[in-house]
Amino acid sequence: MEKFKNSIKLFLTMFKIGLFTFGGGYAMLALLENEFVEKRGWLTKEEFLNMLAIAESTPGPIAINSATYIGYRTAGVLGSAFATIGVCLPSFIIIYIISLFFDAFLKLKFVQYAFLGIRACVVYLIASAGFKLLKGLKKNVLSTIIFIAVLVVMTAFSIFAVKFSTVFYILICGTIGLVAYLIGLISRKGAQK
């Protein structure tokens, strides 16, 4: 019964987040962190960062992956189903309604100006989520080097219009982290002998 109550809470929370988040999954991250780490305490900051790494690394939209993970972590399989449906349903309803009146909808001046405002807000939401993640990152030599290297490479690739998938950034950085862990493990075993 407790899992069902938590699943309903998850559905309502994810529905609210899905309803008021414009700009996709990355714009949603700040709201997810606020709701599940700060307000409800269902995840720690560390668990939230790990969830983001998993959600970004697995196939599918980060918003849905995050909702599924948070739902499962909070209330099991039922929670993951409720959270996933909750985050998807507002977009489905809104897009369905817009599709019925799409041409007439886009011609309205106030809609065009609303979208201009929403775009500015989306940039803020994504930047806010990025800064929160950066503040929560463990500060050590490896994470600092990886962050600076990715920032420099991404900036250079953007300036010179080089196409490089974000999947490769994730795979390369994950491999570097794994290699660093294995080197540390081997060196600790060698020191114990």
C-alpha positions as CSV (number, residue, x, y, z in Angstrom):
1,M,0.0,0.0,0.0
2,E,2.9,2.4,0.8
3,K,4.4,1.8,-2.6
4,F,1.1,2.6,-4.3
5,K,0.8,5.8,-2.3
6,N,4.4,6.7,-3.3
7,S,3.6,5.8,-6.9
8,I,0.6,8.2,-6.9
9,K,2.9,10.9,-5.4
10,L,5.5,10.2,-8.1
11,F,2.9,10.4,-10.9
12,L,1.5,13.7,-9.7
13,T,5.0,15.2,-9.1
14,M,6.3,14.0,-12.5
15,F,3.1,15.2,-14.2
16,K,3.6,18.7,-12.7
17,I,7.2,18.7,-13.8
18,G,6.3,17.5,-17.2
19,L,3.6,20.1,-17.5
20,F,5.7,23.1,-16.6
21,T,9.1,22.2,-18.2
22,F,9.8,23.5,-21.6
23,G,13.0,22.6,-23.5
24,G,13.3,18.9,-22.9
25,G,15.0,16.7,-20.4
26,Y,18.0,18.9,-19.6
27,A,15.7,21.8,-18.7
28,M,13.9,19.5,-16.4
29,L,17.0,18.5,-14.4
30,A,16.9,21.5,-12.1
31,L,13.2,20.8,-11.3
32,L,13.9,17.1,-10.7
33,E,16.8,17.9,-8.3
34,N,14.7,20.5,-6.4
35,E,11.8,18.1,-6.1
36,F,13.5,14.8,-5.3
37,V,16.7,15.9,-3.5
38,E,15.8,19.2,-1.7
39,K,12.1,19.0,-1.1
40,R,11.3,15.3,-0.6
41,G,14.7,13.9,0.3
42,W,14.0,10.7,-1.8
43,L,17.5,10.9,-3.3
44,T,20.8,12.2,-2.0
45,K,22.8,14.7,-4.1
46,E,25.3,11.8,-4.9
47,E,22.4,9.5,-5.9
48,F,21.0,12.2,-8.1
49,L,24.3,12.7,-9.9
50,N,24.7,9.0,-10.4
51,M,21.1,8.8,-11.8
52,L,22.0,11.6,-14.3
53,A,25.0,9.6,-15.4
54,I,22.9,6.5,-15.9
55,A,20.0,8.4,-17.6
56,E,22.4,10.1,-20.0
57,S,24.3,6.9,-20.8
58,T,21.3,4.8,-21.6
59,P,19.3,5.0,-24.8
60,G,16.2,7.2,-24.8
61,P,15.4,10.7,-23.6
62,I,17.0,11.8,-20.4
63,A,13.7,13.0,-18.9
64,I,12.1,9.6,-19.3
65,N,15.2,7.7,-18.2
66,S,15.4,9.9,-15.1
67,A,11.7,9.5,-14.3
68,T,12.0,5.7,-14.7
69,Y,15.1,5.6,-12.4
70,I,13.6,7.9,-9.7
71,G,10.3,5.9,-9.8
72,Y,12.1,2.6,-9.5
73,R,14.4,3.9,-6.7
74,T,11.4,5.3,-4.8
75,A,8.6,2.7,-5.3
76,G,9.9,-0.2,-7.4
77,V,8.5,-1.3,-10.7
78,L,5.1,0.3,-10.1
79,G,6.8,3.6,-9.2
80,S,8.8,3.6,-12.4
81,A,5.7,3.0,-14.5
82,F,3.8,5.8,-12.7
83,A,6.7,8.2,-12.9
84,T,7.3,7.5,-16.6
85,I,3.7,7.9,-17.5
86,G,3.4,11.0,-15.4
87,V,6.4,12.8,-17.1
88,C,5.2,11.8,-20.6
89,L,1.5,12.5,-20.3
90,P,1.6,16.3,-20.2
91,S,3.7,16.5,-23.4
92,F,1.4,14.0,-25.2
93,I,-1.7,16.0,-24.2
94,I,-0.3,19.4,-25.1
95,I,1.2,18.2,-28.5
96,Y,-2.1,16.4,-29.3
97,I,-4.1,19.6,-28.7
98,I,-1.6,21.7,-30.6
99,S,-1.7,19.3,-33.5
100,L,-5.4,19.9,-33.9
101,F,-4.9,23.6,-34.4
102,F,-1.3,23.8,-35.4
103,D,-1.4,26.1,-38.4
104,A,-3.8,28.6,-36.8
105,F,-1.9,28.3,-33.5
106,L,1.5,29.3,-35.0
107,K,0.0,32.3,-36.8
108,L,-1.0,33.9,-33.5
109,K,1.3,36.8,-32.6
110,F,1.1,36.2,-28.9
111,V,2.2,32.5,-29.4
112,Q,5.2,33.6,-31.4
113,Y,6.3,36.0,-28.6
114,A,5.5,33.4,-26.0
115,F,7.9,31.0,-27.7
116,L,10.6,33.7,-27.8
117,G,10.3,34.1,-24.0
118,I,10.2,30.3,-23.5
119,R,13.4,29.9,-25.4
120,A,15.2,32.3,-23.1
121,C,13.9,30.5,-20.1
122,V,15.0,27.1,-21.5
123,V,18.6,28.4,-21.8
124,Y,18.4,29.5,-18.2
125,L,17.0,26.2,-17.0
126,I,19.7,24.2,-18.8
127,A,22.5,26.5,-17.6
128,S,21.1,26.3,-14.0
129,A,21.1,22.5,-14.1
130,G,24.6,22.5,-15.5
131,F,25.9,24.8,-12.7
132,K,24.2,22.7,-10.0
133,L,25.8,19.5,-11.4
134,L,29.2,21.2,-11.6
135,K,28.9,22.3,-7.9
136,G,27.9,18.7,-6.9
137,L,30.9,17.2,-8.8
138,K,33.5,15.6,-6.6
139,K,36.6,17.9,-6.9
140,N,39.6,15.8,-7.6
141,V,42.4,15.9,-10.2
142,L,40.7,13.4,-12.6
143,S,37.3,15.0,-12.6
144,T,38.9,18.5,-13.0
145,I,41.0,17.3,-16.0
146,I,38.1,15.5,-17.6
147,F,35.8,18.6,-17.2
148,I,38.3,21.0,-18.6
149,A,39.2,18.7,-21.5
150,V,35.6,18.1,-22.5
151,L,34.8,21.9,-22.1
152,V,37.8,22.8,-24.4
153,V,37.1,20.1,-27.0
154,M,33.3,20.9,-27.1
155,T,34.0,24.6,-27.5
156,A,36.6,24.0,-30.2
157,F,34.3,21.6,-32.0
158,S,31.4,24.0,-31.8
159,I,33.5,26.9,-33.2
160,F,34.9,24.9,-36.0
161,A,31.6,23.1,-36.7
162,V,33.1,19.6,-36.2
163,K,30.4,17.0,-35.8
164,F,31.1,14.8,-32.8
165,S,28.3,12.9,-31.0
166,T,27.8,13.4,-27.3
167,V,27.7,9.6,-27.0
168,F,31.4,9.5,-27.8
169,Y,32.1,12.1,-25.0
170,I,30.3,9.8,-22.6
171,L,32.1,6.6,-23.7
172,I,35.5,8.3,-23.7
173,C,35.1,9.8,-20.3
174,G,33.6,6.6,-18.9
175,T,36.5,4.7,-20.2
176,I,39.0,7.2,-18.7
177,G,37.2,6.9,-15.3
178,L,37.3,3.1,-15.5
179,V,41.0,3.0,-16.5
180,A,41.8,5.4,-13.6
181,Y,39.9,3.2,-11.2
182,L,41.7,0.1,-12.4
183,I,45.1,1.8,-12.2
184,G,44.3,2.9,-8.6
185,L,43.1,-0.7,-7.8
186,I,46.3,-2.2,-9.2
187,S,48.5,0.3,-7.4
188,R,46.8,-0.3,-4.1
189,K,47.2,-4.1,-4.5
190,G,50.8,-3.6,-5.3
191,A,51.3,-1.4,-2.2
192,Q,49.7,-4.1,0.0
193,K,52.2,-6.8,-1.1
